[in-house]
């Protein structure tokens, strides 16, 4: 299919990559490896050198996120229903940001390319699945934005670094959601100190400030991400989706509006049979126990 716009000019149809109709299958991506370590979890691993955001990288990630949001393949042809997404880096970096060496990026219509890049961040927040990010090394520029868009972040000890380098490239310090996410996670003062100067945030700082939920040795990163994903699998699927929906909008709402949304979500969950079963099972586990 033609690929007009920011990720192609219509002449590279044979290189357009998988479409939403293709679903998510191992071996069909150039920039990612995908697998299901267990039913319900999709693991997407960036493992191509510095994992820079080439046109192909952006195109493939859009496709993966579109399938998670709008699965269209027949059950017999696709992976099991995905309830949690792991986005993890391997190699020299988590993600080095914009790929300045990619000819497709350099030839692209820049305003449309910018929209394609920011669209990935929107989709990470809009998909119903919670996102666990495994930060193995430097998260630079747009790569930092990918990590910030996750719901949980696990980092490698002494290797996970966050580098908002935008101002050093002659750009504004807010890019692909950094000015939105970072103040909300670490506070406005800390965010300003780094976005205005481009100074990196070390592993130690990230852990202290809550930017990293957990720090582990490099050899333990994959297992730790899967551990968090498995914990989420044990909870109500609809409850997780509604919680992510509430978190996405909570910062812009008044207390009264936030309470109204929570009331709506809880009323729906109480009436949902599957969610009641999850709650009942949890209560049964603690009956007769003196521990909470």
N, C-alpha and C positions, 0 to 999 in steps of 0.2 A: 504494500500500500504506500502511496506517496507520503513523504514526510515534510510537507511545507512548514515554514515558520522557523522558530528558534532552533529546532533540533534537526534541521535538514532543509534542502531547497527543492525537493521533489526529484532529484537525480539519483538518490541513493536508496531507492525503494527496496532493493534486495538486501540492504544492510540495516533496515529499519528495526530489526530485532522482533521479539515476541509481542503479540498483541494481547489485549485482555481476553479474547476468545481462546488463546493458547493456554491460559491458566498459568500456574507456577509449577515448573518441573525442573528437577536437577539436570544440569548440563546444558541448559538453553541460554545461559547468560555468559557474557564476556567479562563483566566486572565483578560478578558476585558468584558465590557458591551458596546454594540453598539446600536445606534438608529439614526433615522433621525428626528431631531427636526422640520425640515421643508424640503420640496422638494429641493434637490440639496446639502444639507449639511449632512455629515456623522460625527457623534460624537462618538469617541472611548474613553471610560473612563477606566482608570486603578484604580481599587478600591479594591484590595486584599492586605490589610495590608500595608506593606512597598513597595509594587509593585516592588519587586526585579526581576531581569532579569533571570528567570529560563529558562531551555531548552524549556519548554512549552510556556513561554512568548515570547521567540524569534521566535519559530515556528509559533505561531498564528499571531504575528505581520508581519512576512514575508508573510503569506497567505493573510492578509488584504491588504497589500501594493501591492501584485501581482494582486489581483482582481481589485484594483483601476487603476493599470497600464494596465492590460490585461483582462477586463471583458469578460467572456465567457458565462454566464448564459443567458437564454432567458428572454426578458423583463418582461414577466408575472411572472417570478420566482424571480426576484431580486428587490432590492430597486431602486428608481429612480436614474437617472444618477447623480453621485456625482461630484460636481464642487468645493467643499471646504471641507477640512478635519479638524476637531477639535480633538486634542489629549490632553486629560485633566486628571489630577490626582485627586483622592479623597482619604481620609483617612490620615494615618500618614505621608506620603511622596508623592511627585510627582513620583519619582522612585529612589530606593535605590541602583541602579546599579547592578552589577554582584551578582547572588544569590549563595553565598558560601555554603549554606545548601542544595542545590539541588544535589542529588546523580547523576543525569544524567550529570550535568555540571562537576562534579568531575571525572566521568568515561570517559568523552569525549576525543577525540583526540584534544589536545589543539590548534594546528595550524589551524585545520579546524573549531573549535569552534570560534576562533578569527575571522576567515573569515565570519562566520555566523553572528556574532555580528556586525562587521563593515558593512556587507551587508545591515543590517536594515537602517543604516545611509545613505548609498548610495541611497537606494530606497526612503527614505523620500525626498531626493533632486530630484530624477529622476521622481517621479510621477508628472503628469501635474497639480494636484490640489494644490493650496496654502495651507499651513499647519499653523493653529492657535494653539499654545500650551498654555494650562492653567496650570500654575505652582502653585499648591496649597501649597506646602511645600518644603522640601529639595530635590534638584536634585543632586544626588550624583554619581560621577564617570560616568558610562555609562548612567545614568539617566540625567546627565547634558548634555551629548552628544545628547540625544534625543531632549532636549529642544533647544539646539543650532542649530539643523538641521531644526527647524521650521522657517517659514517666519515671523510670528508675535508671540510675547510672552506677555501674560498677567499674572501678579503675584499677590498673596495674600499679603496684607500689613503685614509686620513683620514676615511672614512665608516663603515666597519664598526665598530660599537660593541656591546658586550654589557652589558645593563642589568638586573641582578637586583633589580627594584624591589619585590619582595614585602613586605619588612619596612616599607617606606615606606607601604604600603597597609594596614598593621595585620595582616599575615599572617605566617606563619612564612617564614623565608628559603629553606627547601627546598620547591620546588614543581615538579611535572611532571618530576622527575628531576634537578633542578639539584644537590641534595645528593649524588646518586650520581655524576653525570658530572663535575662541575667539579673535585672533589678528585682524581679519577683522571687528569684531563688536566693540571691546573696545579699540583697539590699541595695538601695540606690547609691549610697556612698561608695561602696566597694565596686559596684558596676561602673560608676563614673570614673573611678581611678584607673580602671583597666581599659574601658572603651575609649577614653580620651587620650590615652598614651600608647595603647597597643601592647602594654606589658602582659606577659604571660601569667597565668594562674597555675601555681605548682600543685602537685598531687596533695601535699600536706594542706595547703590553703583550701583546695577544693573539698577535701574531707571535712575540715573544720567548719567551713561555711555551708555545708549541706549540698554542695554541687555534686559530690560523689556520695552515694548512699553507703557504699562499702568499698574498701581497698583490699586487694588480695595480691598474692604473687602471680606472675605472668602465667605460670603453668596451671593456676587454679581459676583463671578468668572464665573459660568456657563453662566449667562445672558450676561456678558461682552464678553465672547468668541463668543457666538452666535450673538451678535451685530456686531462684526467685520466680522464674516462669512457672515452675511446677507448683509453687505456693499459690500463685494466682489461679492456676487451673482448678484448685480445690474450692474456689469460691463461686458464687453465683455468676454465671455468664452475663446475665442481664444487669446484675448489680454492678459489675465491673464497667460495663458500657455506660450505664447511667452515671456512675461516679466520675468517669472520664469526661462525660458531657458537662457535669456540674463544675468540675475543676476548670474546664476550658473557659467557662463564662464567669466564674466567681469573682474575679478581680474587677470586672466592669459593672457589677451589680451592687445595688444598695443592700443592706441587711434584709430589708423587707422583701425585696425581689428574690434574693438568694433563698430565704426561707420558703417563699412560695414555690420555687423550683424544687427544693428539697421535699416539700410536702407532696408535690405532684409525683416525684420519683418514688417516694416511699409508699404512697397510696397504690401506685402501679405494682410495686414489688410485693406488697402484702397480698395483693389479689392474684399474683402469678404462682401457679402450682409448682413449677420447677424451683423457684426461689424459696417457697415455703419448705420444700423437701430439703434443700441445702441448710436452711436455718434449723429445721427439726433435727437433722443429723448432727449438727454442731452442738445443740443443746443436749442431746442424748449422750454425747461423749463426756460431758462434764457433770452429768447427774451423779450425785453421790460423791463428788470430788470436792475437797476443800480448797482446791486451787482454781484461780480464774484463768 
